[in-house]
Amino acid sequence: MRPVDHFFSKLAVLENSLRSPTAGLSPRDRGRLEQDFSHLVAPVLGADAAADLCYRTLDRVTQPADLPLTLRKLGAMAAFFLGEYDEKSMPLEGDDWETIRNTLEDVSGEMDINTLTALMGELLSRGILD
């Protein structure tokens, strides 16, 4: 099993535990989620940027009912940074792509140039870059 598949599996378990329409993430769940996300994404972005991206994404949740989709978006973001993004099955929207772009711009001086070029090329092909 690929690491991103394992992460999606953990997200599914967490999502199932949040079946109540008013359920939210506990601080423990948020911490574990950030740790798992960062474990995958930190080798690409760095630990601070990975944690920041995770928390910024989670902080955009305004309704408990939006949390399951946000969890899937975190998985899709991780897949994108790992080069395993599948546009047909992974939900990312305009704000998500903008967040990804801003994150890449923020850490561009610290990233491997080949990885940065590949990821920016993906954004360019999706019309995210001006």
Protein Blocks (a to p, Z undefined) as FASTA:
>chain_A
ZZklmmmmmmmmmmmmmmpfkbccdfklmmmmmmmmmmmmmmmnopklmmmmmmmmmmmp
mbfklmmmmmmmmmmmmmmmnopacfklpccdfklmmmmmmmmmmmmmmpcfklmmmmmm
mmmmnopaZZ
